[in-house]
């Protein structure tokens, strides 16, 4: 019985070429782009502005036959296409690179003990080296990473408040500072809560809060919401926009402790995010940093 050949990346032949004979009956490994420069005159100052234009000639995964081979030869001779990347395998899908951090939950066996670790990462691919890095620095002995999954929340709050201060109206106010309570008594709680705006608009969110009890978790959530409102107000004020501070009402929908044994500080993962920015132009770097900072309004960690 004839065994069917299994195709993987280890049997792939991939090359970049301008030679028609090497392209024939191969598949495009990436998009083939026609590139040219258009010059425009700025009417305000008379300066010539050059803009690079791109047009897709062939998408990835296209079989190169006589017809499109002639088209490719034409564009190569005209200088519109510098080279074509081809493969003996038809690969049409491509990974999407995320530019912001998301929370993940991992189980790692360190020595003979399993640890559930909550941390931030751009992707599953980045999560493994990031975890290995942290475990090697903070644990002893051999370890295995048993599982990793993206955590279905983007709000993680850590309790750094030291006490509850009674107010004249009977309310209790939380103050930030060195926490003198026993850290060993802290647990991670998964809180589902509802936020009602002054106009009656209602939204439900899920947060993970490391603290001592559910009541304290809701205080942290309310404090976080109020601080984010003030941040939005200050941003609008700086940009000359009007922003009315909203009076938000929160109600708890559900709460449960979750078995997280270790939380990797966001700053550790941020180092990986910053490293991925290397090589980008300042403008693109700042754009992605802004996107991530905006995500932080939903992922503030009080560290």
C-alpha positions as CSV (number, residue, x, y, z in Angstrom):
1,X,0.0,0.0,0.0
2,X,1.4,3.4,-1.0
3,X,2.0,5.7,1.9
4,X,0.7,9.3,1.3
5,X,3.4,11.9,1.6
6,X,2.8,14.2,4.6
7,X,3.6,17.8,3.9
8,X,5.0,20.0,6.7
9,X,7.3,23.0,6.9
10,X,10.2,20.5,7.0
11,X,9.4,19.3,3.4
12,X,8.8,22.9,2.1
13,X,11.1,24.4,-0.5
14,X,10.9,28.1,-0.5
15,X,12.9,30.7,-2.4
16,X,12.9,34.2,-3.7
17,X,13.6,34.6,-7.4
18,X,13.1,36.5,-10.7
19,X,13.8,33.4,-12.8
20,X,10.6,32.1,-14.7
21,X,11.9,28.5,-14.7
22,X,12.1,28.5,-10.9
23,X,8.6,30.0,-10.5
24,X,6.8,27.6,-13.0
25,X,4.3,25.3,-11.2
26,X,5.2,26.7,-7.8
27,X,2.9,28.6,-5.4
28,X,3.3,32.2,-4.3
29,X,4.5,32.1,-0.7
30,X,3.6,35.7,0.0
31,X,1.6,38.5,-1.8
32,X,3.2,39.7,-5.0
33,X,3.0,43.5,-4.9
34,X,3.5,46.0,-7.6
35,X,5.3,49.1,-6.2
36,X,5.7,52.5,-7.6
37,X,6.2,56.1,-6.5
38,X,3.8,58.9,-7.2
39,X,5.0,62.5,-6.9
40,X,2.6,65.3,-5.8
41,X,3.1,69.0,-5.4
42,X,1.9,70.5,-2.1
43,X,-0.2,73.5,-3.1
44,X,0.5,75.2,0.2
45,X,4.3,75.3,0.0
46,X,5.1,74.0,-3.5
47,X,7.2,71.1,-2.2
48,X,7.1,67.8,-4.0
49,X,5.8,65.0,-1.9
50,X,6.6,61.4,-2.9
51,X,4.1,58.6,-1.9
52,X,4.7,54.9,-2.4
53,X,1.9,53.1,-4.0
54,X,1.2,49.3,-3.8
55,X,-1.1,47.0,-5.8
56,X,-1.6,43.3,-5.3
57,X,-0.8,41.4,-8.4
58,X,-1.1,37.8,-7.0
59,X,-2.3,36.8,-3.5
60,X,-0.4,34.1,-1.5
61,X,-1.1,30.5,-2.3
62,X,-1.6,31.0,-6.1
63,X,-0.3,28.4,-8.5
64,X,2.0,30.0,-11.0
65,X,1.1,28.8,-14.5
66,X,1.8,30.1,-18.1
67,X,-0.7,33.0,-17.8
68,X,0.3,34.6,-14.6
69,X,3.9,33.8,-15.2
70,X,3.8,36.0,-18.3
71,X,2.3,38.8,-16.1
72,X,5.0,38.4,-13.5
73,X,7.7,38.6,-16.1
74,X,6.2,41.8,-17.5
75,X,6.2,43.5,-14.1
76,X,9.7,42.2,-13.2
77,X,11.1,43.6,-16.5
78,X,9.3,47.0,-15.8
79,X,10.9,47.1,-12.4
80,X,7.5,47.1,-10.6
81,X,8.3,43.8,-8.9
82,X,11.8,43.1,-7.5
83,X,11.4,39.4,-6.8
84,X,8.8,36.7,-6.2
85,X,8.8,34.4,-3.2
86,X,7.6,30.9,-4.1
87,X,7.0,27.6,-2.4
88,X,6.3,24.0,-3.4
89,X,3.4,24.1,-0.9
90,X,0.2,26.0,-1.1
91,X,0.0,28.1,2.1
92,X,-2.9,30.5,2.1
93,X,-3.4,31.3,5.8
94,X,-1.1,33.6,7.8
95,X,-0.7,34.5,11.5
96,X,-2.0,37.8,12.7
97,X,0.4,39.7,15.0
98,X,-1.2,41.3,18.0
99,X,0.4,44.5,19.1
100,X,-1.1,44.7,22.6
101,X,-0.9,42.6,25.8
102,X,-3.6,40.2,26.8
103,X,-4.0,38.1,30.0
104,X,-3.2,34.4,29.9
105,X,-3.5,31.6,32.4
106,X,-0.8,28.8,32.5
107,X,-0.3,25.6,34.4
108,X,3.4,24.7,35.0
109,X,4.8,21.8,36.9
110,X,7.8,23.0,38.8
111,X,9.5,20.1,40.6
112,X,6.6,18.0,41.8
113,X,4.2,21.0,42.3
114,X,1.7,22.4,39.8
115,X,1.5,26.2,39.6
116,X,-1.3,28.3,38.1
117,X,0.3,31.4,36.7
118,X,-1.6,34.5,35.5
119,X,0.4,36.8,33.2
120,X,0.3,39.1,30.1
121,X,1.4,38.3,26.6
122,X,1.0,39.4,23.0
123,X,0.3,35.9,21.8
124,X,0.5,32.2,22.5
125,X,3.8,32.0,20.6
126,X,5.3,34.7,22.9
127,X,3.8,33.2,26.0
128,X,6.0,30.1,26.1
129,X,9.4,31.9,26.1
130,X,8.1,34.6,28.4
131,X,6.9,31.9,30.9
132,X,10.2,30.0,30.7
133,X,12.1,33.3,31.3
134,X,10.1,34.1,34.4
135,X,10.2,30.5,35.9
136,X,13.9,30.2,35.3
137,X,14.5,33.5,37.2
138,X,12.1,32.8,40.1
139,X,12.0,29.0,40.8
140,X,14.4,26.2,41.4
141,X,14.6,22.8,39.6
142,X,13.2,21.4,36.4
143,X,9.8,22.4,35.1
144,X,7.2,21.6,32.4
145,X,4.7,24.0,30.9
146,X,1.5,21.9,30.8
147,X,-1.1,24.3,29.4
148,X,-1.7,27.9,28.4
149,X,-5.0,29.6,27.6
150,X,-6.0,33.1,27.0
151,X,-7.9,34.5,30.0
152,X,-11.4,35.9,29.1
153,X,-11.1,39.2,30.9
154,X,-9.0,42.3,30.3
155,X,-9.3,43.9,33.8
156,X,-6.8,42.7,36.4
157,X,-6.5,44.7,39.6
158,X,-4.1,44.2,42.5
159,X,-4.8,45.3,46.0
160,X,-2.2,47.8,47.1
161,X,-4.4,49.7,49.6
162,X,-3.4,49.7,53.2
163,X,-6.6,50.5,55.1
164,X,-10.2,51.6,55.0
165,X,-10.8,55.1,56.3
166,X,-14.3,56.0,57.8
167,X,-15.8,59.1,56.2
168,X,-18.3,61.5,57.9
169,X,-21.2,60.2,55.8
170,X,-20.5,56.6,56.9
171,X,-18.8,55.7,53.6
172,X,-15.4,54.0,53.7
173,X,-12.5,55.3,51.6
174,X,-9.5,53.3,50.5
175,X,-6.1,54.8,50.8
176,X,-3.1,53.8,48.7
177,X,0.2,52.9,50.3
178,X,2.1,50.1,51.8
179,X,-0.2,47.2,52.6
180,X,0.2,46.1,56.2
181,X,-2.4,43.3,55.9
182,X,-1.1,39.8,55.5
183,X,-0.4,39.1,51.8
184,X,-0.8,35.4,52.4
185,X,-4.5,36.0,52.9
186,X,-5.0,37.5,49.5
187,X,-6.9,35.5,46.9
188,X,-7.7,36.0,43.3
189,X,-11.5,36.7,42.7
190,X,-13.2,36.6,39.4
191,X,-15.9,39.3,39.6
192,X,-18.7,39.9,37.1
193,X,-20.2,43.3,37.6
194,X,-22.6,45.6,35.9
195,X,-22.0,49.3,35.3
196,X,-24.9,51.7,34.8
197,X,-24.3,55.1,33.3
198,X,-26.2,58.2,34.2
199,X,-28.3,57.9,31.1
200,X,-29.3,54.3,32.0
201,X,-26.8,52.6,29.7
202,X,-25.8,49.3,31.2
203,X,-22.7,47.1,30.5
204,X,-21.4,44.0,32.1
205,X,-17.6,43.4,32.7
206,X,-15.5,40.7,34.2
207,X,-12.5,41.6,36.4
208,X,-9.9,39.5,38.2
209,X,-9.0,41.1,41.5
210,X,-6.3,40.0,44.0
211,X,-7.5,41.0,47.4
212,X,-8.9,39.7,50.7
213,X,-12.7,39.5,50.1
214,X,-15.4,40.3,47.6
215,X,-16.5,43.5,49.3
216,X,-12.9,44.9,49.1
217,X,-12.7,43.7,45.5
218,X,-15.8,45.9,44.6
219,X,-14.2,48.8,46.3
220,X,-11.1,48.4,44.2
221,X,-13.3,48.1,41.0
222,X,-15.2,51.3,41.9
223,X,-11.9,53.1,42.7
224,X,-10.5,52.0,39.3
225,X,-13.6,53.1,37.4
226,X,-13.5,56.6,39.1
227,X,-9.8,57.0,38.3
228,X,-10.4,56.1,34.7
229,X,-13.2,58.6,34.5
230,X,-10.9,61.3,35.7
231,X,-8.2,60.3,33.3
232,X,-10.7,60.6,30.4
233,X,-11.7,64.0,31.7
234,X,-8.1,65.2,31.9
235,X,-7.3,63.9,28.4
236,X,-10.4,65.7,27.0
237,X,-9.5,68.9,28.8
238,X,-5.9,68.8,27.4
239,X,-7.3,68.3,23.8
240,X,-9.9,71.1,24.2
241,X,-12.8,68.7,24.2
242,X,-15.8,68.7,26.6
243,X,-16.2,65.7,28.8
244,X,-18.8,65.3,31.5
245,X,-17.7,63.2,34.4
246,X,-20.1,60.3,34.6
247,X,-21.8,59.1,37.8
248,X,-21.4,55.4,37.5
249,X,-23.4,52.8,39.5
250,X,-22.0,49.3,39.9
251,X,-23.7,46.1,41.0
252,X,-22.1,42.7,41.4
253,X,-23.5,39.9,39.3
254,X,-21.3,37.1,40.4
255,X,-18.1,36.4,42.3
256,X,-15.9,33.4,42.8
257,X,-12.3,32.7,44.0
258,X,-10.0,31.3,41.2
259,X,-7.0,29.1,41.9
260,X,-4.1,31.4,40.8
261,X,-0.9,30.8,42.6
262,X,1.4,33.3,40.9
263,X,0.9,36.6,39.1
264,X,3.7,37.8,36.7
265,X,3.8,41.7,36.9
266,X,2.7,43.4,33.7
267,X,6.1,45.2,33.6
268,X,7.8,41.9,33.0
269,X,5.7,41.3,29.9
270,X,6.0,44.9,28.8
271,X,9.7,44.3,28.3
272,X,8.7,41.7,25.7
273,X,6.3,44.1,24.1
274,X,8.9,46.8,23.9
275,X,11.4,44.4,22.4
276,X,8.9,43.6,19.6
277,X,8.8,47.3,18.8
278,X,12.5,47.4,18.0
279,X,13.2,48.2,14.4
280,X,9.9,50.1,13.9
281,X,9.9,53.8,13.0
282,X,9.2,56.2,15.8
283,X,5.7,57.0,14.4
284,X,4.7,53.3,14.2
285,X,6.2,52.6,17.6
286,X,4.2,55.4,19.2
287,X,1.0,54.3,17.4
288,X,1.2,50.8,18.9
289,X,2.3,52.1,22.3
290,X,-0.8,54.3,22.2
291,X,-3.0,51.3,21.4
292,X,-1.5,49.4,24.2
293,X,-1.9,52.3,26.6
294,X,-5.5,52.6,25.7
295,X,-5.9,48.9,26.5
296,X,-4.4,49.6,29.9
297,X,-7.5,51.7,30.8
298,X,-9.1,48.3,30.8
299,X,-6.2,46.5,32.4
300,X,-4.7,48.7,35.1
301,X,-2.7,46.7,37.6
302,X,-2.1,48.5,40.9
303,X,1.5,47.5,41.4
